[in-house]
């Protein structure tokens, strides 16, 4: 019996737009592109679940949690719980060349952040939604210990 609270998933994920290639054939930078968006939505939803809903507070809190520095720390923290397949995706994401680095992050932080985002994107496109949610929850609890 459905409670009405289940998330409706389409064949390719949350929306009815499947990727043009299998997940293993999608470049790590492209996986990071969708992974960044997914992680940001998760963080925003987490913050909205908290009592302080002032827009400025939401924005500053989200920015701290999704920054390259935070994501770099997260991917290092998660390493102990990753599977070999996940570590391979992280390695590929870390080694991917994006062409630019944001002004508020150093190259190493940015590469580690890209690795984390690629992992989230990979889990999404391989339909490993439970694992993706598990790692996102571990990430949020690590970066915001009061979670």
ZABAPA-689846 format. One record per residue (C-alpha): residue number from 1; residue in one letter; x, y, z. Coordinates in Angstrom, 2 decimals, m for minus. Example, Ala and Ser with C-alpha at 12.3 -4.5 7.8 and 13.67 -1.06 7.14 Angstrom:
i 1, aa a, east 12.30, north m4.50, up 7.80
i 2, aa s, east 13.67, north m1.06, up 7.14
! end
This chain:
i 1, aa x, east 0.00, north 0.00, up 0.00
i 2, aa x, east 1.41, north 3.37, up m0.97
i 3, aa x, east 1.64, north 6.12, up 1.64
i 4, aa x, east 1.82, north 8.81, up m1.04
i 5, aa x, east 5.24, north 9.97, up 0.20
i 6, aa x, east 7.33, north 7.83, up m2.15
i 7, aa x, east 9.48, north 9.62, up m4.67
i 8, aa x, east 8.36, north 8.80, up m8.20
i 9, aa x, east 11.35, north 7.66, up m10.18
i 10, aa x, east 11.42, north 7.49, up m13.94
i 11, aa x, east 13.46, north 4.96, up m15.90
i 12, aa x, east 16.58, north 7.16, up m15.79
i 13, aa x, east 16.15, north 8.77, up m12.35
i 14, aa x, east 14.13, north 11.65, up m10.94
i 15, aa x, east 13.17, north 13.10, up m14.31
i 16, aa x, east 12.16, north 11.48, up m17.61
i 17, aa x, east 15.48, north 12.28, up m19.33
i 18, aa x, east 17.83, north 9.33, up m19.58
i 19, aa x, east 21.52, north 9.98, up m20.24
i 20, aa x, east 22.69, north 9.56, up m23.82
i 21, aa x, east 25.29, north 6.96, up m22.73
i 22, aa x, east 25.73, north 4.28, up m20.11
i 23, aa x, east 27.04, north 5.68, up m16.81
i 24, aa x, east 30.47, north 4.04, up m17.27
i 25, aa x, east 30.85, north 5.85, up m20.61
i 26, aa x, east 29.93, north 9.30, up m19.30
i 27, aa x, east 33.03, north 11.47, up m18.70
i 28, aa x, east 33.75, north 12.09, up m14.99
i 29, aa x, east 33.34, north 15.86, up m15.46
i 30, aa x, east 29.82, north 15.25, up m16.78
i 31, aa x, east 29.03, north 12.91, up m13.87
i 32, aa x, east 30.31, north 15.67, up m11.55
i 33, aa x, east 28.01, north 18.17, up m13.29
i 34, aa x, east 24.87, north 16.21, up m12.34
i 35, aa x, east 26.35, north 15.06, up m9.02
i 36, aa x, east 26.93, north 18.67, up m7.98
i 37, aa x, east 23.28, north 19.50, up m8.65
i 38, aa x, east 22.00, north 16.42, up m6.81
i 39, aa x, east 24.15, north 17.07, up m3.76
i 40, aa x, east 23.13, north 20.72, up m3.67
i 41, aa x, east 19.43, north 19.79, up m3.77
i 42, aa x, east 19.99, north 17.30, up m0.94
i 43, aa x, east 21.78, north 19.93, up 1.16
i 44, aa x, east 19.08, north 22.52, up 0.48
i 45, aa x, east 16.36, north 20.04, up 1.42
i 46, aa x, east 18.29, north 19.18, up 4.60
i 47, aa x, east 18.61, north 22.85, up 5.54
i 48, aa x, east 14.93, north 23.50, up 4.89
i 49, aa x, east 14.15, north 20.68, up 7.33
i 50, aa x, east 15.81, north 22.76, up 10.07
i 51, aa x, east 13.98, north 25.51, up 12.00
i 52, aa x, east 15.94, north 28.56, up 10.75
i 53, aa x, east 14.46, north 29.27, up 7.31
i 54, aa x, east 15.80, north 32.77, up 6.78
i 55, aa x, east 17.06, north 33.02, up 3.17
i 56, aa x, east 20.44, north 34.48, up 4.12
i 57, aa x, east 21.02, north 31.73, up 6.69
i 58, aa x, east 19.99, north 29.05, up 4.18
i 59, aa x, east 22.35, north 30.46, up 1.57
i 60, aa x, east 25.39, north 30.81, up 3.83
i 61, aa x, east 24.85, north 27.37, up 5.36
i 62, aa x, east 24.43, north 25.71, up 1.97
i 63, aa x, east 27.50, north 27.47, up 0.59
i 64, aa x, east 29.63, north 26.11, up 3.45
i 65, aa x, east 28.33, north 22.57, up 2.94
i 66, aa x, east 28.71, north 22.42, up m0.85
i 67, aa x, east 32.03, north 24.26, up m1.13
i 68, aa x, east 35.01, north 22.58, up m2.74
i 69, aa x, east 36.75, north 22.63, up 0.65
i 70, aa x, east 33.84, north 20.80, up 2.30
i 71, aa x, east 33.45, north 18.29, up m0.52
i 72, aa x, east 37.19, north 17.62, up m0.50
i 73, aa x, east 37.00, north 16.78, up 3.21
i 74, aa x, east 33.90, north 14.63, up 2.60
i 75, aa x, east 35.43, north 12.47, up m0.11
i 76, aa x, east 38.47, north 11.77, up 2.07
i 77, aa x, east 36.18, north 10.91, up 4.99
i 78, aa x, east 34.08, north 8.54, up 2.87
i 79, aa x, east 37.04, north 6.63, up 1.46
i 80, aa x, east 36.88, north 3.97, up 4.19
i 81, aa x, east 33.30, north 3.01, up 3.27
i 82, aa x, east 33.59, north 3.08, up m0.51
i 83, aa x, east 33.53, north m0.03, up m2.67
i 84, aa x, east 36.31, north m0.66, up m5.18
i 85, aa x, east 33.97, north 0.41, up m7.99
i 86, aa x, east 33.18, north 3.66, up m6.15
i 87, aa x, east 36.88, north 4.30, up m5.47
i 88, aa x, east 37.53, north 3.87, up m9.18
i 89, aa x, east 34.92, north 6.52, up m9.99
i 90, aa x, east 36.45, north 8.82, up m7.36
i 91, aa x, east 39.92, north 8.30, up m8.85
i 92, aa x, east 38.67, north 9.08, up m12.34
i 93, aa x, east 36.83, north 12.18, up m11.07
i 94, aa x, east 39.91, north 13.36, up m9.19
i 95, aa x, east 42.09, north 12.96, up m12.27
i 96, aa x, east 39.65, north 14.61, up m14.68
i 97, aa x, east 40.78, north 17.92, up m16.12
i 98, aa x, east 38.11, north 20.62, up m16.04
i 99, aa x, east 40.16, north 23.50, up m17.41
i 100, aa x, east 39.46, north 25.92, up m14.59
i 101, aa x, east 39.56, north 26.15, up m10.80
i 102, aa x, east 37.23, north 28.43, up m8.80
i 103, aa x, east 38.91, north 31.37, up m7.10
i 104, aa x, east 37.90, north 30.17, up m3.62
i 105, aa x, east 39.50, north 26.69, up m3.85
i 106, aa x, east 42.95, north 25.33, up m4.49
i 107, aa x, east 43.55, north 22.78, up m7.25
i 108, aa x, east 43.71, north 19.77, up m4.93
i 109, aa x, east 40.48, north 20.68, up m3.11
i 110, aa x, east 38.74, north 21.28, up m6.42
i 111, aa x, east 39.85, north 17.91, up m7.82
i 112, aa x, east 38.68, north 16.09, up m4.69
i 113, aa x, east 35.35, north 17.95, up m4.83
i 114, aa x, east 34.99, north 16.94, up m8.48
i 115, aa x, east 35.67, north 13.34, up m7.44
i 116, aa x, east 32.89, north 13.48, up m4.84
i 117, aa x, east 30.44, north 15.02, up m7.30
i 118, aa x, east 31.36, north 12.42, up m9.96
i 119, aa x, east 30.63, north 9.66, up m7.45
i 120, aa x, east 27.18, north 11.09, up m6.68
i 121, aa x, east 26.47, north 11.44, up m10.41
i 122, aa x, east 27.65, north 7.89, up m11.09
i 123, aa x, east 25.45, north 6.43, up m8.35
i 124, aa x, east 22.51, north 8.40, up m9.70
i 125, aa x, east 22.96, north 7.25, up m13.29
i 126, aa x, east 23.56, north 3.64, up m12.26
i 127, aa x, east 20.28, north 3.86, up m10.30
i 128, aa x, east 21.98, north 3.11, up m6.98
i 129, aa x, east 19.65, north 5.54, up m5.24
i 130, aa x, east 19.83, north 3.94, up m1.79
i 131, aa x, east 23.63, north 4.01, up m1.85
i 132, aa x, east 23.63, north 7.58, up m3.15
i 133, aa x, east 21.31, north 8.63, up m0.31
i 134, aa x, east 23.43, north 6.71, up 2.22
i 135, aa x, east 26.63, north 8.50, up 1.15
i 136, aa x, east 24.88, north 11.88, up 1.02
i 137, aa x, east 23.55, north 11.34, up 4.56
i 138, aa x, east 27.03, north 10.35, up 5.78
i 139, aa x, east 28.39, north 13.48, up 4.08
i 140, aa x, east 25.85, north 15.80, up 5.66
i 141, aa x, east 26.40, north 14.26, up 9.11
i 142, aa x, east 30.15, north 14.63, up 8.71
i 143, aa x, east 30.09, north 18.22, up 7.50
i 144, aa x, east 27.29, north 19.30, up 9.89
i 145, aa x, east 27.72, north 17.16, up 13.04
i 146, aa x, east 24.46, north 18.41, up 14.53
i 147, aa x, east 22.55, north 16.72, up 11.68
! end
